[in-house]
């Protein structure tokens, strides 16, 4: 099985639609779950997922193979969400939608409950780190934050979870 990076380079250099279709098959669900985490609306996440892959195909020539494909793709997904939020002039994420986390990507079955203990931004950073397995540097590239800021926010989020679990006696 070819790596994501090899398929992406094949798609970029040869405009190989089959290679890109395989990348879509591999990552569609993960992108949708990530965008559902951001948007907190499954229907909106579906639309943004489609836009993410359309934009990724249009920009596949800019993928140089210098980093992991999943990091490059998650950056596009993140920017799609931000563009949508700016268009709607929303500064905060919509309220009232329960975040969706798929067990396939969960480190623990109670991940959704744990992520509810931190801010939405912290939940997104933790999701990128633990579900997507992006490095702090890669998360910084996705979110436009410095590596140190990402490390600090993830550390604080984990501390909040530990503290809140300790208060409830669940630790």
C-alpha positions in Angstrom: 0.0 0.0 0.0 1.4 3.4 -1.0 1.8 6.0 1.7 -0.3 9.2 1.7 2.7 11.2 0.8 3.5 9.1 -2.2 -0.1 9.2 -3.4 -0.2 13.0 -2.9 3.0 13.4 -4.9 1.6 11.2 -7.6 -1.5 13.3 -7.7 0.5 16.5 -7.8 3.0 15.5 -10.4 0.8 13.4 -12.7 -2.6 15.0 -12.0 -3.6 11.4 -11.0 -7.3 11.5 -10.1 -7.2 7.9 -8.9 -4.4 8.6 -6.5 -6.3 11.5 -5.1 -9.5 9.5 -4.9 -7.7 7.0 -2.7 -6.5 9.8 -0.4 -10.1 11.0 -0.2 -11.3 7.5 0.6 -8.7 7.2 3.4 -9.3 10.6 5.0 -12.9 11.7 4.2 -14.3 10.4 7.5 -11.5 11.9 9.5 -11.9 15.3 7.8 -15.6 15.2 8.4 -15.1 14.4 12.1 -12.6 17.2 12.5 -14.9 19.7 10.8 -17.8 18.4 12.9 -15.6 19.2 16.0 -15.0 22.7 14.6 -18.5 23.5 13.3 -20.5 21.4 15.8 -23.0 20.8 13.0 -22.8 17.6 11.0 -24.6 19.0 7.9 -22.3 22.0 7.8 -19.3 19.7 8.3 -20.4 17.6 5.3 -20.4 20.7 3.1 -17.1 21.9 4.4 -15.6 18.4 3.9 -16.6 18.5 0.3 -15.1 22.0 -0.1 -11.9 20.8 1.6 -11.4 18.1 -0.9 -12.3 20.3 -3.9 -9.7 22.8 -2.7 -7.2 20.1 -1.9 -7.5 18.7 -5.5 -7.1 22.2 -6.9 -4.0 22.8 -4.8 -2.5 19.4 -5.0 0.3 20.8 -7.2 1.4 22.9 -4.2 1.9 19.8 -2.0 5.7 19.4 -2.0 6.0 16.3 0.1 7.9 18.3 2.7 5.5 17.4 5.5 2.9 14.8 6.2 -0.1 14.9 3.8 -2.5 14.7 6.7 -1.1 17.9 8.2 -1.4 19.6 4.8 -5.0 18.4 4.4 -6.0 19.4 8.0 -4.7 22.9 7.3 -7.0 23.2 4.3 -9.9 21.9 6.4 -9.2 24.4 9.1 -9.0 27.3 6.6 -12.3 26.2 5.0 -13.9 26.4 8.4 -12.4 29.8 9.2 -13.5 31.2 5.8 -17.1 29.9 6.4 -17.1 31.4 9.9 -15.9 34.8 8.6 -18.4 34.8 5.8 -21.2 34.4 8.4 -19.4 36.9 10.6 -19.5 34.5 13.5 -16.8 35.0 16.1 -17.8 32.0 18.2 -18.7 28.5 17.3 -22.5 27.8 17.2 -24.0 26.8 20.5 -26.4 23.9 21.2 -24.8 21.2 19.1 -23.3 18.2 20.8 -19.8 17.4 19.4 -19.4 14.2 17.5 -16.4 12.0 18.1 -16.2 8.6 16.4 -14.9 5.7 18.5 -12.5 4.8 15.6 -10.6 8.0 16.3 -11.1 8.0 20.0 -8.3 7.2 22.4 -11.0 6.3 25.0 -14.7 5.7 24.7 -15.3 8.7 27.0 -13.3 11.1 24.8 -16.4 13.3 24.0 -17.1 13.6 27.8 -13.5 14.6 28.5 -13.4 17.1 25.7 -16.5 18.8 27.1 -14.4 19.7 30.2 -12.3 22.1 28.2 -12.9 25.1 25.9 -13.7 24.4 22.2 -10.3 25.7 21.1 -8.6 23.3 23.6 -10.8 20.4 22.4 -9.8 21.1 18.8 -6.1 21.2 19.7 -6.4 17.9 21.7 -8.3 16.3 18.8 -5.5 17.4 16.4 -2.9 16.1 18.7 -4.4 12.8 19.9 -6.9 11.7 17.2 -5.0 13.1 14.2 -1.6 12.5 15.8 -0.2 15.8 14.5 2.9 17.1 16.2 2.8 20.4 18.0 4.6 22.0 15.1 2.1 20.7 12.6 -0.8 21.9 14.8 0.8 25.3 14.9 1.0 25.3 11.1 -2.7 24.3 10.9 -3.9 26.9 13.4 -1.4 29.7 12.8 -0.1 29.5 16.3 3.5 29.1 17.5 4.7 25.7 18.6 5.2 27.0 22.1 1.7 28.3 22.2 0.2 25.0 21.0 2.3 23.1 23.6 1.2 25.4 26.4 -2.5 25.3 25.5 -2.5 21.5 25.2 -0.7 21.2 28.5 -3.2 23.5 30.2 -6.1 21.6 28.6 -4.8 18.3 30.0 -4.4 20.0 33.4 -8.0 21.2 33.3 -9.2 17.7 32.5 -7.1 16.2 35.3 -8.3 18.8 37.8 -11.9 18.4 36.9 -11.8 14.7 37.1 -10.0 14.9 40.5 -12.8 17.2 41.8 -15.5 14.6 40.7 -13.5 11.7 42.1 -13.2 10.1 38.6 -9.4 10.3 38.5 
